[in-house]
């Protein structure tokens, strides 16, 4: 998956330049691969961006302004949506990416999943949470993270189902 950030290299607007730098700087600092697509220097880029920003995300008048962010050809949002995701520690979900191991989001999700599993096991199992399923925890987390970030939400029922199905299949 390639993150594409549509920018205008020769924008006369200081606000647009700052927003573009903010997005690009964040992606670079977090080692998130991306392509810069300049709409000022390339008419095809400008046309593609304008055609692919969904109607409900376009301004009432005029054209959508950069930066606009896509994952491949899937629209992810503008600067305001990016900023909100960054403030909520949800940039990877916003971009449609799985958070890398060791990242803040990844660690939060792992801790949350572990706590959910311990609670579920205490309610429904004679096994001790610390010994049951730990060898399957990493695989379950990997599956759960893909679902969480693909759907941009945490669905506890799906995670429980996947984790316990995987654990039960491994124990048989």
CNS distance restraints for C-alpha pairs under 8 A (distance, minus, plus):
assign (resid   1 and name CA) (resid  71 and name CA) 6.47 0.50 0.50
assign (resid   1 and name CA) (resid  72 and name CA) 6.09 0.50 0.50
assign (resid   2 and name CA) (resid  33 and name CA) 6.88 0.50 0.50
assign (resid   2 and name CA) (resid  34 and name CA) 5.88 0.50 0.50
assign (resid   2 and name CA) (resid  35 and name CA) 7.10 0.50 0.50
assign (resid   2 and name CA) (resid  71 and name CA) 5.66 0.50 0.50
assign (resid   2 and name CA) (resid  72 and name CA) 5.25 0.50 0.50
assign (resid   3 and name CA) (resid  33 and name CA) 6.67 0.50 0.50
assign (resid   3 and name CA) (resid  34 and name CA) 4.55 0.50 0.50
assign (resid   3 and name CA) (resid  35 and name CA) 6.20 0.50 0.50
assign (resid   3 and name CA) (resid  69 and name CA) 7.15 0.50 0.50
assign (resid   3 and name CA) (resid  70 and name CA) 5.74 0.50 0.50
assign (resid   3 and name CA) (resid  71 and name CA) 4.47 0.50 0.50
assign (resid   3 and name CA) (resid  72 and name CA) 6.08 0.50 0.50
assign (resid   3 and name CA) (resid  95 and name CA) 7.35 0.50 0.50
assign (resid   4 and name CA) (resid  34 and name CA) 5.57 0.50 0.50
assign (resid   4 and name CA) (resid  35 and name CA) 4.79 0.50 0.50
assign (resid   4 and name CA) (resid  36 and name CA) 6.00 0.50 0.50
assign (resid   4 and name CA) (resid  37 and name CA) 6.69 0.50 0.50
assign (resid   4 and name CA) (resid  69 and name CA) 5.84 0.50 0.50
assign (resid   4 and name CA) (resid  70 and name CA) 5.09 0.50 0.50
assign (resid   4 and name CA) (resid  71 and name CA) 6.10 0.50 0.50
assign (resid   4 and name CA) (resid  72 and name CA) 6.63 0.50 0.50
assign (resid   5 and name CA) (resid  24 and name CA) 7.87 0.50 0.50
assign (resid   5 and name CA) (resid  34 and name CA) 7.07 0.50 0.50
assign (resid   5 and name CA) (resid  35 and name CA) 6.22 0.50 0.50
assign (resid   5 and name CA) (resid  36 and name CA) 5.11 0.50 0.50
assign (resid   5 and name CA) (resid  37 and name CA) 5.93 0.50 0.50
assign (resid   5 and name CA) (resid  67 and name CA) 6.34 0.50 0.50
assign (resid   5 and name CA) (resid  68 and name CA) 5.79 0.50 0.50
assign (resid   5 and name CA) (resid  69 and name CA) 4.69 0.50 0.50
assign (resid   5 and name CA) (resid  70 and name CA) 6.46 0.50 0.50
assign (resid   6 and name CA) (resid  36 and name CA) 6.12 0.50 0.50
assign (resid   6 and name CA) (resid  37 and name CA) 4.64 0.50 0.50
assign (resid   6 and name CA) (resid  38 and name CA) 5.89 0.50 0.50
assign (resid   6 and name CA) (resid  39 and name CA) 6.56 0.50 0.50
assign (resid   6 and name CA) (resid  45 and name CA) 7.69 0.50 0.50
assign (resid   6 and name CA) (resid  49 and name CA) 7.08 0.50 0.50
assign (resid   6 and name CA) (resid  66 and name CA) 5.95 0.50 0.50
assign (resid   6 and name CA) (resid  67 and name CA) 5.32 0.50 0.50
assign (resid   6 and name CA) (resid  68 and name CA) 5.12 0.50 0.50
assign (resid   6 and name CA) (resid  69 and name CA) 6.38 0.50 0.50
assign (resid   7 and name CA) (resid  20 and name CA) 6.44 0.50 0.50
assign (resid   7 and name CA) (resid  36 and name CA) 6.87 0.50 0.50
assign (resid   7 and name CA) (resid  37 and name CA) 6.02 0.50 0.50
assign (resid   7 and name CA) (resid  38 and name CA) 5.02 0.50 0.50
assign (resid   7 and name CA) (resid  39 and name CA) 6.04 0.50 0.50
assign (resid   7 and name CA) (resid  40 and name CA) 7.74 0.50 0.50
assign (resid   7 and name CA) (resid  66 and name CA) 5.04 0.50 0.50
assign (resid   7 and name CA) (resid  67 and name CA) 5.00 0.50 0.50
assign (resid   7 and name CA) (resid  68 and name CA) 7.16 0.50 0.50
assign (resid   8 and name CA) (resid  17 and name CA) 7.97 0.50 0.50
assign (resid   8 and name CA) (resid  38 and name CA) 5.32 0.50 0.50
assign (resid   8 and name CA) (resid  39 and name CA) 5.27 0.50 0.50
assign (resid   8 and name CA) (resid  40 and name CA) 4.95 0.50 0.50
assign (resid   8 and name CA) (resid  41 and name CA) 7.74 0.50 0.50
assign (resid   8 and name CA) (resid  66 and name CA) 6.44 0.50 0.50
assign (resid   8 and name CA) (resid  67 and name CA) 7.71 0.50 0.50
assign (resid   9 and name CA) (resid  38 and name CA) 6.19 0.50 0.50
assign (resid   9 and name CA) (resid  39 and name CA) 7.64 0.50 0.50
assign (resid   9 and name CA) (resid  40 and name CA) 6.05 0.50 0.50
assign (resid   9 and name CA) (resid  41 and name CA) 7.38 0.50 0.50
assign (resid  10 and name CA) (resid  40 and name CA) 6.23 0.50 0.50
assign (resid  11 and name CA) (resid  16 and name CA) 7.08 0.50 0.50
assign (resid  11 and name CA) (resid  17 and name CA) 6.82 0.50 0.50
assign (resid  11 and name CA) (resid  40 and name CA) 7.68 0.50 0.50
assign (resid  13 and name CA) (resid  17 and name CA) 6.38 0.50 0.50
assign (resid  14 and name CA) (resid  18 and name CA) 6.17 0.50 0.50
assign (resid  15 and name CA) (resid  19 and name CA) 6.23 0.50 0.50
assign (resid  16 and name CA) (resid  20 and name CA) 6.10 0.50 0.50
assign (resid  16 and name CA) (resid  65 and name CA) 7.91 0.50 0.50
assign (resid  16 and name CA) (resid  66 and name CA) 6.72 0.50 0.50
assign (resid  16 and name CA) (resid  67 and name CA) 7.34 0.50 0.50
assign (resid  17 and name CA) (resid  21 and name CA) 6.15 0.50 0.50
assign (resid  18 and name CA) (resid  22 and name CA) 6.04 0.50 0.50
assign (resid  19 and name CA) (resid  23 and name CA) 6.35 0.50 0.50
assign (resid  19 and name CA) (resid  67 and name CA) 6.90 0.50 0.50
assign (resid  19 and name CA) (resid  79 and name CA) 6.51 0.50 0.50
assign (resid  20 and name CA) (resid  24 and name CA) 6.14 0.50 0.50
assign (resid  20 and name CA) (resid  66 and name CA) 7.14 0.50 0.50
assign (resid  20 and name CA) (resid  67 and name CA) 5.47 0.50 0.50
assign (resid  20 and name CA) (resid  79 and name CA) 7.89 0.50 0.50
assign (resid  21 and name CA) (resid  25 and name CA) 5.60 0.50 0.50
assign (resid  22 and name CA) (resid  26 and name CA) 6.10 0.50 0.50
assign (resid  23 and name CA) (resid  27 and name CA) 6.30 0.50 0.50
assign (resid  23 and name CA) (resid  67 and name CA) 7.84 0.50 0.50
assign (resid  23 and name CA) (resid  79 and name CA) 7.44 0.50 0.50
assign (resid  23 and name CA) (resid  82 and name CA) 7.64 0.50 0.50
assign (resid  24 and name CA) (resid  28 and name CA) 6.13 0.50 0.50
assign (resid  25 and name CA) (resid  29 and name CA) 5.97 0.50 0.50
assign (resid  26 and name CA) (resid  30 and name CA) 6.12 0.50 0.50
assign (resid  27 and name CA) (resid  31 and name CA) 6.00 0.50 0.50
assign (resid  27 and name CA) (resid  32 and name CA) 4.97 0.50 0.50
assign (resid  27 and name CA) (resid  33 and name CA) 7.09 0.50 0.50
assign (resid  27 and name CA) (resid  34 and name CA) 7.41 0.50 0.50
assign (resid  28 and name CA) (resid  32 and name CA) 6.13 0.50 0.50
assign (resid  28 and name CA) (resid  33 and name CA) 7.48 0.50 0.50
assign (resid  37 and name CA) (resid  45 and name CA) 6.35 0.50 0.50
assign (resid  38 and name CA) (resid  42 and name CA) 6.10 0.50 0.50
assign (resid  38 and name CA) (resid  45 and name CA) 6.51 0.50 0.50
assign (resid  38 and name CA) (resid  46 and name CA) 7.56 0.50 0.50
assign (resid  39 and name CA) (resid  43 and name CA) 6.30 0.50 0.50
assign (resid  39 and name CA) (resid  44 and name CA) 7.68 0.50 0.50
assign (resid  39 and name CA) (resid  45 and name CA) 5.10 0.50 0.50
assign (resid  39 and name CA) (resid  46 and name CA) 4.28 0.50 0.50
assign (resid  39 and name CA) (resid  49 and name CA) 7.95 0.50 0.50
assign (resid  40 and name CA) (resid  46 and name CA) 7.14 0.50 0.50
assign (resid  42 and name CA) (resid  46 and name CA) 6.51 0.50 0.50
assign (resid  43 and name CA) (resid  47 and name CA) 6.11 0.50 0.50
assign (resid  44 and name CA) (resid  48 and name CA) 5.98 0.50 0.50
assign (resid  45 and name CA) (resid  49 and name CA) 6.06 0.50 0.50
assign (resid  46 and name CA) (resid  50 and name CA) 6.21 0.50 0.50
assign (resid  47 and name CA) (resid  51 and name CA) 6.15 0.50 0.50
assign (resid  48 and name CA) (resid  52 and name CA) 6.08 0.50 0.50
assign (resid  49 and name CA) (resid  53 and name CA) 6.21 0.50 0.50
assign (resid  49 and name CA) (resid  68 and name CA) 7.62 0.50 0.50
assign (resid  50 and name CA) (resid  63 and name CA) 6.73 0.50 0.50
assign (resid  50 and name CA) (resid  64 and name CA) 6.58 0.50 0.50
assign (resid  52 and name CA) (resid  73 and name CA) 7.83 0.50 0.50
assign (resid  52 and name CA) (resid  75 and name CA) 7.14 0.50 0.50
assign (resid  53 and name CA) (resid  57 and name CA) 6.45 0.50 0.50
assign (resid  53 and name CA) (resid  58 and name CA) 6.66 0.50 0.50
assign (resid  53 and name CA) (resid  64 and name CA) 7.40 0.50 0.50
assign (resid  53 and name CA) (resid  75 and name CA) 6.40 0.50 0.50
assign (resid  54 and name CA) (resid  58 and name CA) 6.62 0.50 0.50
assign (resid  54 and name CA) (resid  75 and name CA) 7.51 0.50 0.50
assign (resid  57 and name CA) (resid  64 and name CA) 7.99 0.50 0.50
assign (resid  57 and name CA) (resid  77 and name CA) 7.91 0.50 0.50
assign (resid  58 and name CA) (resid  63 and name CA) 6.83 0.50 0.50
assign (resid  58 and name CA) (resid  64 and name CA) 5.48 0.50 0.50
assign (resid  59 and name CA) (resid  63 and name CA) 6.56 0.50 0.50
assign (resid  59 and name CA) (resid  64 and name CA) 6.10 0.50 0.50
assign (resid  64 and name CA) (resid  68 and name CA) 7.89 0.50 0.50
assign (resid  66 and name CA) (resid  78 and name CA) 7.32 0.50 0.50
assign (resid  66 and name CA) (resid  79 and name CA) 7.77 0.50 0.50
assign (resid  67 and name CA) (resid  78 and name CA) 6.01 0.50 0.50
assign (resid  67 and name CA) (resid  79 and name CA) 5.97 0.50 0.50
assign (resid  68 and name CA) (resid  76 and name CA) 7.93 0.50 0.50
assign (resid  68 and name CA) (resid  77 and name CA) 6.06 0.50 0.50
assign (resid  68 and name CA) (resid  78 and name CA) 4.58 0.50 0.50
assign (resid  68 and name CA) (resid  79 and name CA) 6.77 0.50 0.50
assign (resid  69 and name CA) (resid  75 and name CA) 6.37 0.50 0.50
assign (resid  69 and name CA) (resid  76 and name CA) 5.46 0.50 0.50
assign (resid  69 and name CA) (resid  77 and name CA) 5.38 0.50 0.50
assign (resid  69 and name CA) (resid  78 and name CA) 5.98 0.50 0.50
assign (resid  69 and name CA) (resid  79 and name CA) 7.95 0.50 0.50
assign (resid  70 and name CA) (resid  74 and name CA) 5.34 0.50 0.50
assign (resid  70 and name CA) (resid  75 and name CA) 4.44 0.50 0.50
assign (resid  70 and name CA) (resid  76 and name CA) 5.00 0.50 0.50
assign (resid  70 and name CA) (resid  77 and name CA) 7.09 0.50 0.50
assign (resid  70 and name CA) (resid  95 and name CA) 7.56 0.50 0.50
assign (resid  71 and name CA) (resid  75 and name CA) 6.49 0.50 0.50
assign (resid  71 and name CA) (resid  76 and name CA) 6.56 0.50 0.50
assign (resid  71 and name CA) (resid  95 and name CA) 6.41 0.50 0.50
assign (resid  71 and name CA) (resid  96 and name CA) 6.85 0.50 0.50
assign (resid  76 and name CA) (resid  94 and name CA) 6.48 0.50 0.50
assign (resid  76 and name CA) (resid  95 and name CA) 6.10 0.50 0.50
assign (resid  76 and name CA) (resid  96 and name CA) 7.71 0.50 0.50
assign (resid  77 and name CA) (resid  81 and name CA) 5.48 0.50 0.50
assign (resid  77 and name CA) (resid  82 and name CA) 6.60 0.50 0.50
assign (resid  78 and name CA) (resid  82 and name CA) 6.26 0.50 0.50
assign (resid  79 and name CA) (resid  83 and name CA) 5.96 0.50 0.50
assign (resid  80 and name CA) (resid  84 and name CA) 6.19 0.50 0.50
assign (resid  81 and name CA) (resid  85 and name CA) 6.21 0.50 0.50
assign (resid  82 and name CA) (resid  86 and name CA) 6.13 0.50 0.50
assign (resid  82 and name CA) (resid  91 and name CA) 6.95 0.50 0.50
assign (resid  82 and name CA) (resid  94 and name CA) 7.14 0.50 0.50
assign (resid  83 and name CA) (resid  87 and name CA) 6.17 0.50 0.50
assign (resid  84 and name CA) (resid  88 and name CA) 6.28 0.50 0.50
assign (resid  85 and name CA) (resid  89 and name CA) 6.10 0.50 0.50
assign (resid  85 and name CA) (resid  90 and name CA) 4.76 0.50 0.50
assign (resid  85 and name CA) (resid  91 and name CA) 5.00 0.50 0.50
assign (resid  85 and name CA) (resid  94 and name CA) 6.22 0.50 0.50
assign (resid  86 and name CA) (resid  90 and name CA) 5.86 0.50 0.50
assign (resid  86 and name CA) (resid  91 and name CA) 5.21 0.50 0.50
assign (resid  89 and name CA) (resid 104 and name CA) 7.89 0.50 0.50
assign (resid  89 and name CA) (resid 105 and name CA) 6.59 0.50 0.50
assign (resid  90 and name CA) (resid  94 and name CA) 6.12 0.50 0.50
assign (resid  90 and name CA) (resid 105 and name CA) 7.18 0.50 0.50
assign (resid  91 and name CA) (resid  95 and name CA) 6.04 0.50 0.50
assign (resid  92 and name CA) (resid  96 and name CA) 6.08 0.50 0.50
assign (resid  92 and name CA) (resid  97 and name CA) 4.95 0.50 0.50
assign (resid  92 and name CA) (resid  98 and name CA) 6.08 0.50 0.50
assign (resid  92 and name CA) (resid  99 and name CA) 5.61 0.50 0.50
assign (resid  92 and name CA) (resid 149 and name CA) 7.25 0.50 0.50
assign (resid  93 and name CA) (resid  97 and name CA) 5.81 0.50 0.50
assign (resid  93 and name CA) (resid  98 and name CA) 6.97 0.50 0.50
assign (resid  93 and name CA) (resid  99 and name CA) 7.77 0.50 0.50
assign (resid  93 and name CA) (resid 148 and name CA) 7.84 0.50 0.50
assign (resid  93 and name CA) (resid 149 and name CA) 4.75 0.50 0.50
assign (resid  93 and name CA) (resid 150 and name CA) 7.18 0.50 0.50
assign (resid  93 and name CA) (resid 152 and name CA) 5.42 0.50 0.50
assign (resid  94 and name CA) (resid 152 and name CA) 7.19 0.50 0.50
assign (resid  96 and name CA) (resid 149 and name CA) 6.10 0.50 0.50
assign (resid  96 and name CA) (resid 150 and name CA) 5.97 0.50 0.50
assign (resid  96 and name CA) (resid 152 and name CA) 7.62 0.50 0.50
assign (resid  97 and name CA) (resid 149 and name CA) 6.33 0.50 0.50
assign (resid  97 and name CA) (resid 150 and name CA) 7.38 0.50 0.50
assign (resid  98 and name CA) (resid 145 and name CA) 6.55 0.50 0.50
assign (resid  98 and name CA) (resid 146 and name CA) 6.13 0.50 0.50
assign (resid  98 and name CA) (resid 149 and name CA) 5.80 0.50 0.50
assign (resid  98 and name CA) (resid 150 and name CA) 7.88 0.50 0.50
assign (resid  99 and name CA) (resid 103 and name CA) 6.47 0.50 0.50
assign (resid  99 and name CA) (resid 105 and name CA) 6.44 0.50 0.50
assign (resid  99 and name CA) (resid 106 and name CA) 5.50 0.50 0.50
assign (resid  99 and name CA) (resid 145 and name CA) 7.88 0.50 0.50
assign (resid 100 and name CA) (resid 106 and name CA) 6.51 0.50 0.50
assign (resid 101 and name CA) (resid 106 and name CA) 5.87 0.50 0.50
assign (resid 101 and name CA) (resid 107 and name CA) 7.42 0.50 0.50
assign (resid 102 and name CA) (resid 106 and name CA) 6.30 0.50 0.50
assign (resid 102 and name CA) (resid 107 and name CA) 6.22 0.50 0.50
assign (resid 103 and name CA) (resid 107 and name CA) 6.19 0.50 0.50
assign (resid 104 and name CA) (resid 108 and name CA) 6.18 0.50 0.50
assign (resid 105 and name CA) (resid 109 and name CA) 6.17 0.50 0.50
assign (resid 106 and name CA) (resid 110 and name CA) 6.14 0.50 0.50
assign (resid 106 and name CA) (resid 145 and name CA) 7.98 0.50 0.50
assign (resid 107 and name CA) (resid 111 and name CA) 6.15 0.50 0.50
assign (resid 108 and name CA) (resid 112 and name CA) 6.09 0.50 0.50
assign (resid 109 and name CA) (resid 113 and name CA) 5.97 0.50 0.50
assign (resid 109 and name CA) (resid 145 and name CA) 7.67 0.50 0.50
assign (resid 110 and name CA) (resid 114 and name CA) 6.05 0.50 0.50
assign (resid 110 and name CA) (resid 141 and name CA) 6.67 0.50 0.50
assign (resid 111 and name CA) (resid 115 and name CA) 6.18 0.50 0.50
assign (resid 112 and name CA) (resid 116 and name CA) 6.13 0.50 0.50
assign (resid 113 and name CA) (resid 117 and name CA) 6.09 0.50 0.50
assign (resid 113 and name CA) (resid 141 and name CA) 7.40 0.50 0.50
assign (resid 114 and name CA) (resid 118 and name CA) 6.16 0.50 0.50
assign (resid 115 and name CA) (resid 119 and name CA) 6.17 0.50 0.50
assign (resid 116 and name CA) (resid 120 and name CA) 6.08 0.50 0.50
assign (resid 117 and name CA) (resid 121 and name CA) 5.90 0.50 0.50
assign (resid 117 and name CA) (resid 129 and name CA) 7.56 0.50 0.50
assign (resid 117 and name CA) (resid 160 and name CA) 7.50 0.50 0.50
assign (resid 118 and name CA) (resid 122 and name CA) 6.13 0.50 0.50
assign (resid 118 and name CA) (resid 129 and name CA) 5.21 0.50 0.50
assign (resid 118 and name CA) (resid 130 and name CA) 7.77 0.50 0.50
assign (resid 119 and name CA) (resid 123 and name CA) 6.37 0.50 0.50
assign (resid 120 and name CA) (resid 124 and name CA) 6.08 0.50 0.50
assign (resid 120 and name CA) (resid 125 and name CA) 7.88 0.50 0.50
assign (resid 121 and name CA) (resid 125 and name CA) 4.97 0.50 0.50
assign (resid 121 and name CA) (resid 126 and name CA) 7.73 0.50 0.50
assign (resid 121 and name CA) (resid 127 and name CA) 7.21 0.50 0.50
assign (resid 121 and name CA) (resid 128 and name CA) 7.48 0.50 0.50
assign (resid 121 and name CA) (resid 129 and name CA) 5.94 0.50 0.50
assign (resid 122 and name CA) (resid 126 and name CA) 7.51 0.50 0.50
assign (resid 122 and name CA) (resid 127 and name CA) 7.95 0.50 0.50
assign (resid 122 and name CA) (resid 128 and name CA) 7.50 0.50 0.50
assign (resid 122 and name CA) (resid 129 and name CA) 6.96 0.50 0.50
assign (resid 127 and name CA) (resid 131 and name CA) 7.36 0.50 0.50
assign (resid 127 and name CA) (resid 132 and name CA) 5.96 0.50 0.50
assign (resid 128 and name CA) (resid 132 and name CA) 5.94 0.50 0.50
assign (resid 129 and name CA) (resid 133 and name CA) 7.50 0.50 0.50
assign (resid 130 and name CA) (resid 134 and name CA) 6.80 0.50 0.50
assign (resid 133 and name CA) (resid 137 and name CA) 6.01 0.50 0.50
assign (resid 133 and name CA) (resid 167 and name CA) 6.09 0.50 0.50
assign (resid 134 and name CA) (resid 138 and name CA) 7.78 0.50 0.50
assign (resid 136 and name CA) (resid 140 and name CA) 6.17 0.50 0.50
assign (resid 136 and name CA) (resid 163 and name CA) 7.92 0.50 0.50
assign (resid 136 and name CA) (resid 166 and name CA) 7.45 0.50 0.50
assign (resid 136 and name CA) (resid 167 and name CA) 6.01 0.50 0.50
assign (resid 137 and name CA) (resid 141 and name CA) 5.97 0.50 0.50
assign (resid 137 and name CA) (resid 163 and name CA) 7.65 0.50 0.50
assign (resid 138 and name CA) (resid 142 and name CA) 6.18 0.50 0.50
assign (resid 139 and name CA) (resid 143 and name CA) 6.34 0.50 0.50
assign (resid 140 and name CA) (resid 144 and name CA) 5.99 0.50 0.50
assign (resid 140 and name CA) (resid 159 and name CA) 7.98 0.50 0.50
assign (resid 140 and name CA) (resid 162 and name CA) 6.88 0.50 0.50
assign (resid 140 and name CA) (resid 163 and name CA) 4.91 0.50 0.50
assign (resid 140 and name CA) (resid 166 and name CA) 7.05 0.50 0.50
assign (resid 141 and name CA) (resid 145 and name CA) 5.88 0.50 0.50
assign (resid 141 and name CA) (resid 163 and name CA) 7.84 0.50 0.50
assign (resid 142 and name CA) (resid 146 and name CA) 6.41 0.50 0.50
assign (resid 143 and name CA) (resid 147 and name CA) 6.53 0.50 0.50
assign (resid 143 and name CA) (resid 162 and name CA) 7.54 0.50 0.50
assign (resid 144 and name CA) (resid 148 and name CA) 6.03 0.50 0.50
assign (resid 144 and name CA) (resid 159 and name CA) 5.60 0.50 0.50
assign (resid 144 and name CA) (resid 162 and name CA) 7.47 0.50 0.50
assign (resid 144 and name CA) (resid 163 and name CA) 7.85 0.50 0.50
assign (resid 145 and name CA) (resid 149 and name CA) 6.01 0.50 0.50
assign (resid 146 and name CA) (resid 150 and name CA) 5.84 0.50 0.50
assign (resid 147 and name CA) (resid 151 and name CA) 5.98 0.50 0.50
assign (resid 147 and name CA) (resid 152 and name CA) 7.98 0.50 0.50
assign (resid 148 and name CA) (resid 152 and name CA) 5.52 0.50 0.50
assign (resid 148 and name CA) (resid 153 and name CA) 5.17 0.50 0.50
assign (resid 148 and name CA) (resid 154 and name CA) 5.23 0.50 0.50
assign (resid 148 and name CA) (resid 155 and name CA) 7.18 0.50 0.50
assign (resid 149 and name CA) (resid 153 and name CA) 6.75 0.50 0.50
assign (resid 155 and name CA) (resid 159 and name CA) 6.41 0.50 0.50
assign (resid 156 and name CA) (resid 160 and name CA) 6.02 0.50 0.50
assign (resid 157 and name CA) (resid 161 and name CA) 6.10 0.50 0.50
assign (resid 158 and name CA) (resid 162 and name CA) 6.15 0.50 0.50
assign (resid 159 and name CA) (resid 163 and name CA) 5.97 0.50 0.50
assign (resid 160 and name CA) (resid 164 and name CA) 5.91 0.50 0.50
assign (resid 161 and name CA) (resid 165 and name CA) 5.81 0.50 0.50
assign (resid 162 and name CA) (resid 166 and name CA) 5.97 0.50 0.50
assign (resid 163 and name CA) (resid 167 and name CA) 6.10 0.50 0.50
assign (resid 164 and name CA) (resid 168 and name CA) 5.91 0.50 0.50
assign (resid 165 and name CA) (resid 169 and name CA) 6.06 0.50 0.50
assign (resid 166 and name CA) (resid 170 and name CA) 6.21 0.50 0.50
assign (resid 167 and name CA) (resid 171 and name CA) 6.22 0.50 0.50
assign (resid 168 and name CA) (resid 172 and name CA) 6.30 0.50 0.50
